[in-house]
Amino acid sequence: MIPFENTWPYDIMMNDLYVPDCPFCGASNVLIPIRPKEIPLIQQGKKKLLVFPCCHNRVTIIDVDGDYLLATERLRKLGG
């Protein structure tokens, strides 16, 4: 089972990936340095180091679906 706390939503707009909010600093509409053409490579098992440009925090992305990025670490605070 995929741990929901390790996922973060994203959107594709005009060939760019955005997250609605940064999971670390809370910045809004953050353009992340992943291109849509990289998504199939990540889905096939290639890991991607994602450095958020707003606060320079890093996370390793291990999978992507149509709505969420899956990281190796917790991105959400659950239960409070």
N, C-alpha and C positions, 0 to 999 in steps of 0.2 A: 504494500500500500504506500502511495506517495504521501509524504508528510506535508500537510497543507501549510504548516508554518514556514516551510522552506520555499514557498512559491511567492511570486510577485506578478501582478498583472502588467501587461504592456499593450500598446496600440501601434499599428503601422499607419503612418500618414505620409504620403508623397515620398515613398521609398526610404523613410526614416523610422526608427523605433523610438518610442517615447514611453516612459512610465508616468502614470498620473501623479505620483508622489515618490520622492526618494525615501527608501525604508530607513535611512540613517539620519538625514538632516531635515527631512520633511519638505524639501523644495518641490514646487509644483511644475508639472509638465516638463520633465527632464529628458532631453535628447540623449540617448545612450549610444555608445559606439559599437553597435551591432547592426549589420545590414541584413535586409530580408534574405539575400542570397546565402548568408551564413547559417540560416535556420536549418536547412536540410543537413548540413554538416554536423551541427550540434545534435540533431535528432539521431544521427548515425553513430554517435558516441564521442565526437570530438569535444573536449572541454574548452570553454572560453572564459578567460579572465575578463571580468567586467569591472572597470574603474568608473565610478560615478563622477562625472565632470563637476558636479556641484560641490562635493565635499571630499573627493578623492578616496573614499572608502572602496574597498575591493571585495569582490565576491566571485566565486567560480561557478559558472553556469554549466550544468551537466545535461539538461534537457529543456526542450521548448515544445509547447503545443500551440494551438491557435489563439490562446488567451493568456497563458502564464509562462513565466520563466521559472525553472526549477534550479535551485542553488544547493550547494553542499552544506550550507549553514542556515540557521534560522533567520528569517527576515521579518516575521510577524511576531507580535506579542499576543499570545492567546490567553483568554481568561482574566483579563484585567489590564 
